Amino acid sequence: MTPRVRPAQAPDLNALSLLFDQYRQFYLQPADPALARDFVAARFTRGESTVLVAETDDGMIGFCQLYPSFCSVAAAPILVLYDLFVAPAHRRLGAGRALLQAAAVHARAAGVARMDLATARTNVAAQTLYQSLGWTRDDAFLHYSLVIQR
């Protein structure tokens, strides 16, 4: 059963928010379906991100979310692939690969210079997938975060 990938639409918000809540739980956040729905709905209605969804005949099984940004050095727009998730029961069907390939098609059509993403150092399976699709690991720069509010 090969997953199909398409842009998310307004009627997808309920199913998408359930997957988004699972995604957050994967990163050790407490389950909060209302927060997940509010966050996804706000990005969607404000046009602040592009969400691609993967589905099979069983329904929606995964998604990726792309945020527009800029690279000052290249003086060009880029996309940040911030979220990529496939429901555990549907992994190994090619959904992650299909989502990444569709994201690249979207990025080319949008005319961006590149896409960036970050993943956990321990997420070897994801790293292997990214590298198989031509993504290169950045070993030159360290990335830092500053928590402003919780």
DSSP file (Angstrom, degrees, kcal/mol; ACC not computed):
  #  RESIDUE AA STRUCTURE BP1 BP2  ACC     N-H-->O    O-->H-N    N-H-->O    O-->H-N    TCO  KAPPA ALPHA  PHI   PSI    X-CA   Y-CA   Z-CA
    1    1 A M              0   0    0      0, 0.0     0, 0.0     0, 0.0     0, 0.0   0.000 360.0 360.0 360.0  99.0    0.0    0.0    0.0
    2    2 A T        -     0   0    0      1,-0.1    92,-0.1    92,-0.0     2,-0.1  -0.607 360.0-121.4 -78.2 127.4    2.0    3.0   -1.3
    3    3 A P        -     0   0    0      0, 0.0     2,-0.4     0, 0.0    53,-0.2  -0.378  18.9-140.9 -68.1 145.9    1.2    6.2    0.6
    4    4 A R  E     -A   55   0A   0     51,-3.1    51,-2.6    -2,-0.1     2,-0.4  -0.847  13.3-152.2-102.7 143.8   -0.1    9.2   -1.3
    5    5 A V  E     +A   54   0A   0     -2,-0.4    49,-0.2    49,-0.2    58,-0.0  -0.955  24.7 151.0-121.2 138.3    1.1   12.7   -0.5
    6    6 A R  E     -A   53   0A   0     47,-2.0    47,-3.1    -2,-0.4     2,-0.1  -0.969  49.9 -80.5-153.9 163.1   -0.8   15.9   -1.0
    7    7 A P  E     -A   52   0A   0      0, 0.0    45,-0.3     0, 0.0     2,-0.1  -0.437  54.2-106.4 -66.3 143.4   -1.1   19.4    0.6
    8    8 A A        -     0   0    0     43,-3.2     2,-0.3    -2,-0.1    43,-0.2  -0.380  36.5-160.7 -67.4 149.5   -3.3   19.6    3.7
    9    9 A Q    >   -     0   0    0     -3,-0.1     3,-2.4    -2,-0.1     4,-0.3  -0.855  35.0 -95.1-128.2 164.4   -6.7   21.2    3.4
   10   10 A A  G >  S+     0   0    0     -2,-0.3     3,-1.8     1,-0.3     4,-0.2   0.850 121.4  58.0 -50.8 -42.9   -9.1   22.6    5.9
   11   11 A P  G 3  S+     0   0    0      0, 0.0     3,-0.4     0, 0.0     4,-0.3   0.664  98.4  64.1 -64.9 -11.8  -11.2   19.4    6.3
   12   12 A D  G <> S+     0   0    0     -3,-2.4     4,-3.1     1,-0.2     5,-0.3   0.553  72.6  97.2 -83.6  -8.5   -7.9   17.6    7.3
   13   13 A L  H <> S+     0   0    0     -3,-1.8     4,-2.5    -4,-0.3    -1,-0.2   0.832  80.5  50.3 -58.3 -38.1   -7.5   19.6   10.5
   14   14 A N  H  > S+     0   0    0     -3,-0.4     4,-1.5    -4,-0.2    -1,-0.2   0.964 117.0  38.9 -64.6 -51.0   -9.0   17.0   12.8
   15   15 A A  H  > S+     0   0    0     -4,-0.3     4,-1.8     1,-0.2    -2,-0.2   0.897 117.5  51.3 -66.0 -39.8   -7.0   14.1   11.6
   16   16 A L  H  X S+     0   0    0     -4,-3.1     4,-2.6     1,-0.2    -1,-0.2   0.901 107.1  52.5 -64.5 -41.5   -3.9   16.2   11.2
   17   17 A S  H  X S+     0   0    0     -4,-2.5     4,-2.1    -5,-0.3    -1,-0.2   0.845 106.3  54.2 -67.0 -31.5   -4.1   17.5   14.8
   18   18 A L  H  X S+     0   0    0     -4,-1.5     4,-1.7     2,-0.2    -1,-0.2   0.918 111.8  44.4 -65.3 -42.9   -4.4   14.0   16.1
   19   19 A L  H  X S+     0   0    0     -4,-1.8     4,-2.5     2,-0.2    -2,-0.2   0.892 111.2  54.3 -65.9 -39.3   -1.1   13.1   14.3
   20   20 A F  H  X S+     0   0    0     -4,-2.6     4,-2.2     1,-0.2    -2,-0.2   0.881 106.5  51.6 -63.6 -37.8    0.5   16.4   15.5
   21   21 A D  H  X S+     0   0    0     -4,-2.1     4,-2.0     2,-0.2    -1,-0.2   0.905 110.0  48.9 -64.8 -40.9   -0.4   15.5   19.1
   22   22 A Q  H  X S+     0   0    0     -4,-1.7     4,-2.1     2,-0.2    -2,-0.2   0.897 109.0  53.9 -63.1 -40.3    1.3   12.1   18.6
   23   23 A Y  H  X S+     0   0    0     -4,-2.5     4,-1.1     1,-0.2    -2,-0.2   0.921 108.6  48.2 -58.9 -46.5    4.3   13.8   17.2
   24   24 A R  H  <>S+     0   0    0     -4,-2.2     5,-2.1     1,-0.2     3,-0.4   0.882 109.7  52.7 -64.1 -38.5    4.6   16.1   20.2
   25   25 A Q  H ><5S+     0   0    0     -4,-2.0     3,-2.0     1,-0.2    -1,-0.2   0.861 100.5  61.3 -65.5 -34.9    4.3   13.0   22.5
   26   26 A F  H 3<5S+     0   0    0     -4,-2.1    -1,-0.2     1,-0.3    -2,-0.2   0.853 103.6  51.2 -56.9 -34.6    7.1   11.4   20.6
   27   27 A Y  T 3<5S-     0   0    0     -4,-1.1    -1,-0.3    -3,-0.4    -2,-0.2  -0.018 129.2-100.7 -94.8  28.6    9.2   14.4   21.8
   28   28 A L  T < 5S+     0   0    0     -3,-2.0    -3,-0.2     1,-0.2    -2,-0.1   0.715  76.0 141.3  64.2  28.1    8.1   13.7   25.4
   29   29 A Q      < -     0   0    0     -5,-2.1    -1,-0.2    -8,-0.1     3,-0.1  -0.726  58.8-100.2 -92.5 149.4    5.4   16.4   25.5
   30   30 A P        -     0   0    0      0, 0.0     2,-0.1     0, 0.0    -1,-0.1  -0.369  45.4 -93.0 -67.9 148.5    2.2   15.6   27.4
   31   31 A A        +     0   0    0     -6,-0.1    -9,-0.1     1,-0.1   -10,-0.0  -0.391  54.9 160.9 -58.6 132.7   -0.8   14.6   25.3
   32   32 A D     >  +     0   0    0     -3,-0.1     4,-2.5    -2,-0.1     5,-0.2  -0.505  14.0 177.5-157.2  78.8   -2.9   17.8   24.6
   33   33 A P  H  > S+     0   0    0      0, 0.0     4,-2.4     0, 0.0     5,-0.2   0.837  83.6  53.1 -57.4 -35.2   -5.2   17.3   21.7
   34   34 A A  H  > S+     0   0    0      2,-0.2     4,-2.7     1,-0.2     5,-0.2   0.928 110.2  46.8 -67.4 -43.9   -6.7   20.8   22.1
   35   35 A L  H  > S+     0   0    0      2,-0.2     4,-2.7     1,-0.2     5,-0.2   0.927 112.5  50.9 -61.2 -44.7   -3.3   22.5   22.0
   36   36 A A  H  X S+     0   0    0     -4,-2.5     4,-2.5     1,-0.2     5,-0.3   0.925 112.4  46.0 -59.5 -45.9   -2.3   20.4   19.0
   37   37 A R  H  X S+     0   0    0     -4,-2.4     4,-2.9    -5,-0.2     5,-0.2   0.931 113.1  49.1 -64.4 -45.2   -5.5   21.4   17.1
   38   38 A D  H  X S+     0   0    0     -4,-2.7     4,-2.2     2,-0.2    -2,-0.2   0.914 113.5  47.1 -60.7 -43.3   -5.1   25.1   18.0
   39   39 A F  H  X S+     0   0    0     -4,-2.7     4,-2.1     2,-0.2    -2,-0.2   0.949 116.0  42.8 -64.8 -49.7   -1.5   25.2   16.9
   40   40 A V  H  X S+     0   0    0     -4,-2.5     4,-2.3    -5,-0.2    -2,-0.2   0.916 114.7  50.6 -64.1 -43.6   -2.1   23.4   13.6
   41   41 A A  H  X S+     0   0    0     -4,-2.9     4,-3.1    -5,-0.3     5,-0.3   0.892 109.4  51.3 -62.6 -40.1   -5.2   25.4   12.9
   42   42 A A  H  X S+     0   0    0     -4,-2.2     4,-2.0    -5,-0.2     6,-0.3   0.928 110.9  46.9 -64.6 -44.6   -3.5   28.7   13.5
   43   43 A R  H  X>S+     0   0    0     -4,-2.1     5,-2.1     1,-0.2     6,-0.8   0.918 116.8  46.1 -61.3 -41.6   -0.6   27.8   11.2
   44   44 A F  H ><5S+     0   0    0     -4,-2.3     3,-0.9    -5,-0.2    -2,-0.2   0.953 114.6  43.3 -67.6 -51.6   -3.1   26.7    8.5
   45   45 A T  H 3<5S+     0   0    0     -4,-3.1    -1,-0.2     1,-0.3    -2,-0.2   0.812 116.8  47.4 -69.8 -28.7   -5.5   29.6    8.7
   46   46 A R  H 3<5S-     0   0    0     -4,-2.0    -1,-0.3    -5,-0.3    -2,-0.2   0.520 106.3-126.1 -87.0  -5.7   -2.7   32.2    8.9
   47   47 A G  T <<5 +     0   0    0     -3,-0.9    -3,-0.2    -4,-0.5    -4,-0.1   0.830  65.4 138.4  65.5  31.6   -0.8   30.7    6.0
   48   48 A E      < +     0   0    0     -5,-2.1     2,-0.3    -6,-0.3    -4,-0.1   0.556  65.1  17.1 -87.9  -8.4    2.3   30.5    8.1
   49   49 A S        -     0   0    0     -6,-0.8     2,-0.5    18,-0.2    18,-0.2  -0.969  68.1-122.8-152.1 166.1    3.4   27.0    7.0
   50   50 A T  E     - B   0  66A   0     16,-2.4    16,-3.0    -2,-0.3     2,-0.5  -0.977  26.8-164.4-112.3 128.5    2.8   24.4    4.3
   51   51 A V  E     - B   0  65A   0     -2,-0.5   -43,-3.2    14,-0.2     2,-0.4  -0.961   3.5-166.8-116.5 127.9    1.7   21.0    5.6
   52   52 A L  E     -AB   7  64A   0     12,-2.5    12,-2.1    -2,-0.5     2,-0.4  -0.914  10.8-155.8-108.2 139.4    1.9   17.9    3.4
   53   53 A V  E     -AB   6  63A   0    -47,-3.1   -47,-2.0    -2,-0.4     2,-0.4  -0.899   7.0-147.5-118.4 146.9    0.0   14.8    4.5
   54   54 A A  E     +AB   5  62A   0      8,-2.6     7,-3.0    -2,-0.4     8,-1.5  -0.920  26.1 173.1-108.5 136.2    0.6   11.2    3.7
   55   55 A E  E     -AB   4  60A   0    -51,-2.6   -51,-3.1    -2,-0.4     5,-0.2  -0.973  18.3-171.8-142.4 156.6   -2.4    8.9    3.4
   56   56 A T  E >   - B   0  59A   0      3,-2.3     3,-1.8    -2,-0.3   -54,-0.0  -0.649  57.8 -78.8-126.0-173.1   -3.4    5.4    2.5
   57   57 A D  T 3  S+     0   0    0      1,-0.3     3,-0.1    -2,-0.2    -2,-0.0   0.723 131.2  62.7 -63.1 -18.8   -6.8    3.8    2.1
   58   58 A D  T 3  S-     0   0    0      1,-0.3     2,-0.3     0, 0.0    -1,-0.3   0.574 117.1-107.2 -80.8 -10.1   -6.7    3.6    6.0
   59   59 A G  E <   -B   56   0A   0     -3,-1.8    -3,-2.3     0, 0.0    -1,-0.3  -0.787  67.1  -6.1 118.5-163.9   -6.6    7.4    6.2
   60   60 A M  E     +B   55   0A   0     -2,-0.3    -5,-0.3    -5,-0.2     3,-0.1  -0.519  53.9 167.3 -73.5 129.7   -3.9   10.0    7.2
   61   61 A I  E     -     0   0A   0     -7,-3.0    26,-3.1     1,-0.3     2,-0.3   0.514  57.7  -2.1-121.4 -10.5   -0.7    8.3    8.4
   62   62 A G  E     -BC  54  86A   0     -8,-1.5    -8,-2.6    24,-0.3     2,-0.3  -0.989  52.0-164.8-169.5 171.6    1.8   11.1    8.4
   63   63 A F  E     -BC  53  85A   0     22,-2.4    22,-2.6    -2,-0.3     2,-0.3  -0.984   9.0-151.9-158.1 161.8    2.7   14.7    7.7
   64   64 A C  E     -BC  52  84A   0    -12,-2.1   -12,-2.5    -2,-0.3     2,-0.4  -0.986  13.5-151.1-136.6 149.3    5.5   17.2    7.3
   65   65 A Q  E     -BC  51  83A   0     18,-2.2    17,-1.5    -2,-0.3    18,-1.3  -0.977   7.2-163.1-125.2 129.9    5.4   20.9    8.0
   66   66 A L  E     -BC  50  81A   0    -16,-3.0   -16,-2.4    -2,-0.4    15,-0.2  -0.932   1.3-161.4-115.9 131.7    7.5   23.5    6.2
   67   67 A Y  E     - C   0  80A   0     13,-2.6    13,-3.0    -2,-0.4     2,-0.2  -0.930  21.2-123.4-111.8 134.5    8.1   27.0    7.4
   68   68 A P  E     + C   0  79A   0      0, 0.0     2,-0.2     0, 0.0    11,-0.2  -0.518  44.7 148.7 -73.4 142.5    9.3   29.8    5.2
   69   69 A S  E     - C   0  78A   0      9,-2.5     9,-2.1    -2,-0.2     2,-0.3  -0.808  35.3-113.3-151.5-167.5   12.5   31.5    6.2
   70   70 A F  E     - C   0  77A   0      7,-0.3     2,-0.6    -2,-0.2    42,-0.0  -0.976   4.9-141.7-139.7 151.5   15.5   33.3    4.7
   71   71 A C  E  >> - C   0  76A   0      5,-3.0     5,-1.8    -2,-0.3     4,-1.1  -0.961  12.6-166.2-110.9 110.9   19.3   32.7    4.4
   72   72 A S  T  45S+     0   0    0     -2,-0.6    -1,-0.1     2,-0.2     0, 0.0   0.873  86.8  54.4 -65.4 -37.7   21.0   36.0    4.7
   73   73 A V  T  45S+     0   0    0      1,-0.2    -1,-0.2     2,-0.1    -2,-0.0   0.921 117.5  35.5 -64.2 -44.1   24.3   34.7    3.4
   74   74 A A  T  45S-     0   0    0      2,-0.2    -1,-0.2     0, 0.0    -2,-0.2   0.595 102.3-136.6 -82.2 -10.7   22.7   33.3    0.2
   75   75 A A  T  <5 +     0   0    0     -4,-1.1    -3,-0.2     1,-0.2    -2,-0.1   0.944  66.6 110.2  51.9  51.6   20.4   36.3    0.2
   76   76 A A  E   <S-C   71   0A   0     -5,-1.8    -5,-3.0    36,-0.0    -1,-0.2  -0.986  74.1 -96.9-151.7 155.2   17.6   33.9   -0.7
   77   77 A P  E     -C   70   0A   0      0, 0.0    36,-3.1     0, 0.0    37,-0.5  -0.466  40.8-179.0 -72.6 149.6   14.4   32.3    0.7
   78   78 A I  E     -C   69   0A   0     -9,-2.1    -9,-2.5    34,-0.2     2,-0.4  -0.868  21.7-126.1-136.2 171.5   14.6   28.9    2.2
   79   79 A L  E     -Cd  68 115A   0     35,-2.0    37,-2.3    -2,-0.3     2,-0.6  -0.976  12.0-147.0-120.7 140.1   12.2   26.4    3.8
   80   80 A V  E     -Cd  67 116A   0    -13,-3.0   -13,-2.6    -2,-0.4     2,-1.3  -0.933   6.3-151.6-105.5 116.6   12.7   24.9    7.2
   81   81 A L  E     +C   66   0A   0     35,-3.1    37,-0.5    -2,-0.6   -15,-0.2  -0.741  30.9 162.8 -85.5  96.0   11.3   21.3    7.4
   82   82 A Y  E     +     0   0A   0    -17,-1.5     2,-0.4    -2,-1.3    -1,-0.2   0.842  54.6  39.0 -90.0 -35.8   10.5   21.5   11.1
   83   83 A D  E     +C   65   0A   0    -18,-1.3   -18,-2.2    -3,-0.2     2,-0.3  -0.962  52.6 162.6-124.2 132.2    8.1   18.6   11.6
   84   84 A L  E     +C   64   0A   0     -2,-0.4     2,-0.4   -20,-0.2   -20,-0.2  -0.935  16.2 160.3-143.9 122.3    8.1   15.1   10.0
   85   85 A F  E     -C   63   0A   0    -22,-2.6   -22,-2.4    -2,-0.3     2,-0.4  -0.996  21.0-174.4-148.4 137.4    6.1   12.3   11.5
   86   86 A V  E     -C   62   0A   0     -2,-0.4   -24,-0.3   -24,-0.2     5,-0.1  -1.000  42.0-105.4-127.2 130.9    4.6    9.0   10.5
   87   87 A A    >   -     0   0    0    -26,-3.1     3,-2.4    -2,-0.4     4,-0.2  -0.271  32.1-120.3 -54.3 135.5    2.4    7.1   12.8
   88   88 A P  G >  S+     0   0    0      0, 0.0     3,-1.3     0, 0.0    -1,-0.1   0.825 110.8  57.4 -51.1 -38.6    4.3    4.2   14.3
   89   89 A A  G 3  S+     0   0    0      1,-0.2    -2,-0.1   -28,-0.0   -28,-0.0   0.650 110.5  45.5 -68.4 -13.4    1.9    1.5   13.0
   90   90 A H  G X  S+     0   0    0     -3,-2.4     3,-0.7   -29,-0.2     5,-0.4   0.218  83.1 121.9-116.5  13.9    2.5    2.8    9.4
   91   91 A R  T <   +     0   0    0     -3,-1.3    -4,-0.0    -4,-0.2     0, 0.0  -0.386  63.3  38.2 -75.3 158.2    6.3    3.2    9.4
   92   92 A R  T 3  S+     0   0    0     -2,-0.1    -1,-0.2     1,-0.0    -3,-0.0   0.630  86.2 101.7  74.7  17.2    8.3    1.3    6.8
   93   93 A L  S <  S-     0   0    0     -3,-0.7    -2,-0.1   -91,-0.0    -1,-0.0   0.436 101.2-103.0-102.6  -3.6    5.7    1.9    4.1
   94   94 A G  S  > S+     0   0    0    -92,-0.1     4,-2.5    -4,-0.1     5,-0.2   0.547  84.0 127.5  94.4   9.1    7.7    4.7    2.4
   95   95 A A  H  > S+     0   0    0     -5,-0.4     4,-2.7     2,-0.2     5,-0.2   0.918  73.3  49.4 -67.0 -42.8    5.6    7.5    3.8
   96   96 A G  H  > S+     0   0    0      2,-0.2     4,-2.3     1,-0.2    -1,-0.2   0.930 113.6  46.5 -60.8 -45.0    8.5    9.4    5.3
   97   97 A R  H  > S+     0   0    0      2,-0.2     4,-2.5     1,-0.2    -2,-0.2   0.921 112.8  49.9 -61.7 -45.3   10.4    9.2    2.0
   98   98 A A  H  X S+     0   0    0     -4,-2.5     4,-2.4     1,-0.2    -2,-0.2   0.891 110.7  49.9 -63.6 -39.6    7.3   10.2    0.0
   99   99 A L  H  X S+     0   0    0     -4,-2.7     4,-2.3     2,-0.2    -1,-0.2   0.920 111.8  47.7 -64.8 -43.4    6.8   13.2    2.3
  100  100 A L  H  X S+     0   0    0     -4,-2.3     4,-2.0     2,-0.2    -2,-0.2   0.892 112.4  49.2 -65.2 -39.4   10.4   14.3    1.9
  101  101 A Q  H  X S+     0   0    0     -4,-2.5     4,-2.0     2,-0.2    -1,-0.2   0.907 111.9  48.4 -66.6 -40.8   10.2   13.9   -1.9
  102  102 A A  H  X S+     0   0    0     -4,-2.4     4,-2.5     1,-0.2    -2,-0.2   0.867 108.9  54.4 -66.9 -35.4    7.0   15.9   -2.1
  103  103 A A  H  X S+     0   0    0     -4,-2.3     4,-2.6     2,-0.2    -1,-0.2   0.900 107.6  50.2 -63.3 -40.0    8.6   18.6    0.1
  104  104 A A  H  X S+     0   0    0     -4,-2.0     4,-2.4     2,-0.2    -2,-0.2   0.898 109.9  49.8 -65.4 -40.0   11.5   18.9   -2.3
  105  105 A V  H  X S+     0   0    0     -4,-2.0     4,-2.3     2,-0.2    -2,-0.2   0.931 112.1  48.3 -62.1 -44.9    9.1   19.2   -5.2
  106  106 A H  H  X S+     0   0    0     -4,-2.5     4,-2.0     1,-0.2    -2,-0.2   0.915 110.8  51.2 -60.7 -43.7    7.2   22.0   -3.3
  107  107 A A  H  X>S+     0   0    0     -4,-2.6     5,-1.8     2,-0.2     4,-0.8   0.906 109.8  48.9 -62.7 -43.1   10.5   23.7   -2.5
  108  108 A R  H ><5S+     0   0    0     -4,-2.4     3,-0.9     1,-0.2    -1,-0.2   0.928 112.0  48.8 -61.8 -44.4   11.6   23.7   -6.2
  109  109 A A  H 3<5S+     0   0    0     -4,-2.3    -1,-0.2     1,-0.3    -2,-0.2   0.833 109.5  53.0 -64.7 -32.0    8.2   25.1   -7.3
  110  110 A A  H 3<5S-     0   0    0     -4,-2.0    -1,-0.3    -5,-0.2    -2,-0.2   0.604 110.1-125.9 -79.3 -11.7    8.5   27.8   -4.6
  111  111 A G  T <<5 +     0   0    0     -3,-0.9    -3,-0.2    -4,-0.8     2,-0.1   0.776  51.0 158.9  75.7  27.0   11.9   28.8   -5.9
  112  112 A V      < -     0   0    0     -5,-1.8   -34,-0.2     1,-0.1    -1,-0.2  -0.466  46.7-129.8 -83.3 158.2   13.7   28.5   -2.6
  113  113 A A  S    S-     0   0    0    -36,-3.1     2,-0.3     1,-0.2   -35,-0.2   0.842  77.2 -30.4 -74.4 -34.4   17.5   28.1   -2.4
  114  114 A R        -     0   0    0    -37,-0.5   -35,-2.0    -7,-0.1     2,-0.4  -0.979  53.6-113.4-167.9 172.7   17.4   25.1    0.0
  115  115 A M  E     -d   79   0A   0     -2,-0.3     2,-0.3   -37,-0.2   -35,-0.2  -0.954  26.5-161.2-118.2 144.3   15.6   23.3    2.8
  116  116 A D  E     +d   80   0A   0    -37,-2.3   -35,-3.1    -2,-0.4     2,-0.3  -0.909  12.9 168.7-120.5 151.8   17.0   22.9    6.3
  117  117 A L        -     0   0    0     -2,-0.3     2,-0.3   -37,-0.2   -35,-0.1  -0.975  18.8-148.1-152.1 162.8   16.1   20.4    9.0
  118  118 A A        +     0   0    0    -37,-0.5     2,-0.3    -2,-0.3    -2,-0.0  -0.971  16.3 179.0-130.6 148.5   17.4   19.2   12.4
  119  119 A T        -     0   0    0     -2,-0.3    -2,-0.0     8,-0.0     2,-0.0  -0.964  38.6 -83.7-144.3 161.0   17.1   15.8   13.9
  120  120 A A    >   -     0   0    0     -2,-0.3     3,-1.6     1,-0.1     7,-0.2  -0.356  34.5-125.7 -64.6 143.0   18.2   14.2   17.1
  121  121 A R  T 3  S+     0   0    0      1,-0.3    -1,-0.1    -2,-0.0     6,-0.0   0.797 112.5  53.0 -58.2 -27.9   21.7   12.8   17.1
  122  122 A T  T 3  S+     0   0    0      1,-0.2     2,-2.0     2,-0.1     3,-0.3   0.533  80.5  96.1 -86.7  -6.7   20.3    9.5   18.1
  123  123 A N    <>  +     0   0    0     -3,-1.6     4,-2.1     1,-0.2    -1,-0.2  -0.470  43.3 158.0 -86.1  70.2   17.7    9.3   15.3
  124  124 A V  H  >  +     0   0    0     -2,-2.0     4,-2.6     1,-0.2    -1,-0.2   0.849  66.9  58.3 -65.0 -36.8   19.8    7.2   13.0
  125  125 A A  H  > S+     0   0    0     -3,-0.3     4,-1.9     1,-0.2    -1,-0.2   0.929 109.4  44.5 -61.0 -44.9   16.9    5.9   11.0
  126  126 A A  H  > S+     0   0    0      2,-0.2     4,-2.9     1,-0.2    -1,-0.2   0.916 111.9  52.8 -65.4 -42.3   15.9    9.4   10.0
  127  127 A Q  H  X S+     0   0    0     -4,-2.1     4,-2.6     1,-0.2     5,-0.2   0.905 108.2  50.9 -60.2 -41.5   19.5   10.4    9.3
  128  128 A T  H  X S+     0   0    0     -4,-2.6     4,-1.9     2,-0.2    -1,-0.2   0.913 111.4  48.2 -62.0 -42.7   19.8    7.4    7.0
  129  129 A L  H  X S+     0   0    0     -4,-1.9     4,-1.0     2,-0.2    -2,-0.2   0.944 111.7  49.2 -62.5 -48.5   16.6    8.4    5.1
  130  130 A Y  H ><>S+     0   0    0     -4,-2.9     5,-2.2     1,-0.2     3,-1.0   0.933 112.2  47.8 -58.2 -47.2   17.7   12.0    4.7
  131  131 A Q  H ><5S+     0   0    0     -4,-2.6     3,-1.5     1,-0.3    -1,-0.2   0.853 105.6  58.5 -64.4 -34.2   21.1   11.0    3.4
  132  132 A S  H 3<5S+     0   0    0     -4,-1.9    -1,-0.3     1,-0.3    -2,-0.2   0.733 106.5  50.3 -67.1 -20.1   19.6    8.6    0.9
  133  133 A L  T <<5S-     0   0    0     -4,-1.0    -1,-0.3    -3,-1.0    -2,-0.2   0.267 128.2 -95.1-101.3  10.4   17.6   11.5   -0.5
  134  134 A G  T < 5S+     0   0    0     -3,-1.5    -3,-0.2     1,-0.3     2,-0.2   0.458  74.6 144.5  95.2   0.7   20.6   13.8   -0.9
  135  135 A W      < -     0   0    0     -5,-2.2     2,-0.4    -6,-0.2    -1,-0.3  -0.497  37.6-147.0 -69.4 142.4   20.4   15.8    2.3
  136  136 A T        -     0   0    0     -2,-0.2     2,-0.3     0, 0.0    -1,-0.0  -0.925  11.4-121.1-115.5 141.0   23.9   16.6    3.7
  137  137 A R        -     0   0    0     -2,-0.4     2,-0.8     1,-0.1   -10,-0.0  -0.580  20.8-131.2 -79.2 137.4   24.7   16.9    7.3
  138  138 A D        +     0   0    0     -2,-0.3    -1,-0.1     1,-0.1     0, 0.0  -0.804  35.0 163.9 -90.0 108.6   26.1   20.2    8.5
  139  139 A D        +     0   0    0     -2,-0.8    -1,-0.1     1,-0.1    -2,-0.0   0.399  65.3  70.1-101.6   0.5   29.3   19.5   10.6
  140  140 A A  S    S+     0   0    0      1,-0.1     2,-0.4     2,-0.0    -1,-0.1   0.782  94.4  50.7 -89.0 -29.1   30.5   23.1   10.4
  141  141 A F        -     0   0    0      2,-0.0     2,-0.4     0, 0.0    -1,-0.1  -0.860  64.4-146.0-118.2 145.4   28.0   24.9   12.6
  142  142 A L        -     0   0    0     -2,-0.4     2,-0.4    -3,-0.0    -3,-0.0  -0.849  20.1-140.4-100.4 144.0   26.6   24.3   16.0
  143  143 A H        -     0   0    0     -2,-0.4     2,-0.3     2,-0.0    -2,-0.0  -0.889  19.1-172.1-108.9 136.0   23.0   25.3   16.7
  144  144 A Y        -     0   0    0     -2,-0.4     2,-0.3     2,-0.0    -2,-0.0  -0.860   6.9-158.5-123.8 158.1   21.9   26.9   19.9
  145  145 A S        -     0   0    0     -2,-0.3     2,-0.5     2,-0.0    -2,-0.0  -0.972   5.1-157.1-133.3 150.6   18.5   27.8   21.4
  146  146 A L        -     0   0    0     -2,-0.3     2,-0.4     0, 0.0    -2,-0.0  -0.973  18.4-138.7-127.2 115.6   17.5   30.2   24.1
  147  147 A V        +     0   0    0     -2,-0.5     3,-0.1     1,-0.2    -2,-0.0  -0.619  23.4 176.7 -75.1 124.6   14.2   29.5   25.9
  148  148 A I        -     0   0    0     -2,-0.4     2,-0.3     1,-0.4    -1,-0.2   0.824  64.3  -6.3 -96.9 -42.7   12.3   32.8   26.2
  149  149 A Q              0   0    0      1,-0.1    -1,-0.4     0, 0.0     0, 0.0  -0.992 360.0 360.0-151.9 156.8    9.1   31.5   27.9
  150  150 A R              0   0    0     -2,-0.3    -1,-0.1    -3,-0.1    -3,-0.0   0.331 360.0 360.0-121.1 360.0    7.5   28.2   28.8
